[in-house]
Amino acid sequence: MSAAAGGRQPMPTIGTPKRFTDDDGIEWTISERDARTVPGARGPRCLIFQSDEAVRRIWEYPAGWRDLLNPSLIALSWGC
């Protein structure tokens, strides 16, 4: 694993990322990450929602997040 900018190690991905398209046609990739080495982390894992336009980090999410339908994924990406 190579060091990221600033000498930090990237957060390892857990499982296979999931992709979906929101109601505005924006394509998102969701990955679950190991956050145990992240300073100030709110938990041992987080979800990263990433598109060309934005990146969102979610700390509280259901264990079965990969099974959620698009409307629920969209709400989850906003922390709802």
C-alpha positions as CSV (number, residue, x, y, z in Angstrom):
1,M,0.0,0.0,0.0
2,S,1.5,3.4,-1.0
3,A,1.3,6.5,1.1
4,A,-1.3,9.1,0.2
5,A,-0.6,12.8,0.0
6,G,0.9,14.1,3.2
7,G,2.4,10.8,4.2
8,R,-0.9,9.2,5.3
9,Q,-2.0,5.7,4.4
10,P,-5.3,5.4,2.5
11,M,-8.2,3.8,4.4
12,P,-8.5,0.2,3.3
13,T,-11.7,-0.7,1.4
14,I,-13.9,-3.4,3.0
15,G,-15.7,-5.6,0.5
16,T,-16.7,-4.6,-3.0
17,P,-17.7,-1.0,-3.8
18,K,-21.3,-0.5,-5.0
19,R,-22.3,1.9,-7.8
20,F,-25.6,3.6,-8.3
21,T,-27.1,6.6,-10.2
22,D,-29.2,9.1,-8.3
23,D,-32.3,10.9,-9.4
24,D,-30.2,13.7,-11.1
25,G,-28.3,11.2,-13.2
26,I,-25.1,11.5,-11.0
27,E,-23.1,8.3,-10.8
28,W,-21.9,7.4,-7.3
29,T,-19.5,4.8,-5.9
30,I,-20.0,3.7,-2.3
31,S,-17.2,2.0,-0.5
32,E,-17.0,0.9,3.1
33,R,-13.7,1.9,4.7
34,D,-11.6,0.8,7.7
35,A,-11.3,4.0,9.7
36,R,-9.4,2.7,12.7
37,T,-6.3,4.7,11.9
38,V,-8.1,7.9,11.0
39,P,-7.5,10.6,13.6
40,G,-10.8,11.8,15.1
41,A,-12.8,8.9,13.5
42,R,-16.3,8.5,14.8
43,G,-16.2,4.8,14.5
44,P,-14.1,1.9,13.2
45,R,-15.7,2.0,9.8
46,C,-17.4,4.5,7.5
47,L,-19.0,4.7,4.1
48,I,-17.6,7.0,1.4
49,F,-20.0,8.2,-1.3
50,Q,-18.0,9.5,-4.2
51,S,-19.0,11.1,-7.5
52,D,-17.3,13.5,-9.9
53,E,-19.0,16.4,-8.0
54,A,-18.7,15.4,-4.4
55,V,-17.5,13.1,-1.6
56,R,-19.5,12.3,1.5
57,R,-18.5,10.3,4.5
58,I,-21.1,8.6,6.6
59,W,-20.3,7.2,10.0
60,E,-23.7,5.7,11.0
61,Y,-25.2,3.2,8.5
62,P,-27.0,-0.1,8.6
63,A,-25.0,-3.4,8.3
64,G,-27.0,-4.3,5.2
65,W,-26.4,-1.0,3.3
66,R,-25.4,-2.9,0.1
67,D,-29.0,-4.2,-0.1
68,L,-30.7,-0.8,0.0
69,L,-32.5,0.5,-3.0
70,N,-31.5,3.8,-4.6
71,P,-33.9,6.1,-2.7
72,S,-32.6,4.8,0.6
73,L,-29.0,5.1,-0.6
74,I,-29.6,8.7,-1.6
75,A,-31.1,9.5,1.9
76,L,-28.2,7.6,3.6
77,S,-25.6,9.7,1.6
78,W,-27.1,12.8,3.2
79,G,-27.0,11.3,6.7
80,C,-30.7,10.7,6.9
